[in-house]
């Protein structure tokens, strides 16, 4: 339902969700009903908003994640990552 306040967690392992949440704060127009919060060091983002807005956010965040490059394996140097 577009007016109902909903919460979901998005798994975005290729992204720095803390930086992403800070960058996207301008999307929040009502701090009482909308939130984008990193879920600790999990690579997940918790999003709360009215259903219609949340659906748009989920679509946008999944698109950003899909376009992100794969993270470098642990211990890899910059020259080893393509």
RAHU-V646222 format. One record per pair of residues at least 24 apart in sequence whose C-alpha atoms are under 8 Angstrom apart, sorted by the first residue. I is the first residue (numbers start at 1). J is the second residue. D is the distance in whole Angstrom. If there is no record, write none. Layout:
BEGIN
i:I j:J d:D
i:I j:J d:D
END
This chain:
BEGIN
i:1 j:51 d:6
i:1 j:52 d:7
i:2 j:50 d:6
i:2 j:51 d:4
i:2 j:52 d:4
i:2 j:53 d:7
i:3 j:50 d:5
i:3 j:51 d:6
i:3 j:52 d:7
i:4 j:50 d:5
i:4 j:51 d:6
i:5 j:33 d:7
i:5 j:48 d:7
i:5 j:49 d:5
i:5 j:50 d:4
i:5 j:51 d:6
i:6 j:48 d:6
i:6 j:49 d:6
i:6 j:50 d:6
i:6 j:51 d:6
i:6 j:54 d:7
i:7 j:46 d:7
i:7 j:47 d:6
i:7 j:48 d:4
i:7 j:49 d:7
i:7 j:54 d:8
i:8 j:46 d:6
i:8 j:47 d:5
i:8 j:48 d:7
i:9 j:44 d:7
i:9 j:45 d:6
i:9 j:46 d:4
i:9 j:47 d:6
i:10 j:44 d:5
i:10 j:45 d:5
i:10 j:46 d:6
i:10 j:47 d:8
i:10 j:58 d:8
i:11 j:43 d:6
i:11 j:44 d:4
i:11 j:45 d:7
i:12 j:43 d:5
i:12 j:44 d:5
i:12 j:45 d:7
i:12 j:62 d:8
i:12 j:65 d:6
i:13 j:42 d:8
i:13 j:43 d:5
i:13 j:44 d:7
i:14 j:43 d:8
i:14 j:65 d:6
i:14 j:68 d:6
i:14 j:69 d:7
i:14 j:70 d:6
i:14 j:71 d:6
i:15 j:43 d:7
i:15 j:65 d:7
i:15 j:68 d:7
i:16 j:43 d:7
i:17 j:43 d:6
i:17 j:44 d:7
i:17 j:45 d:6
i:21 j:45 d:8
END
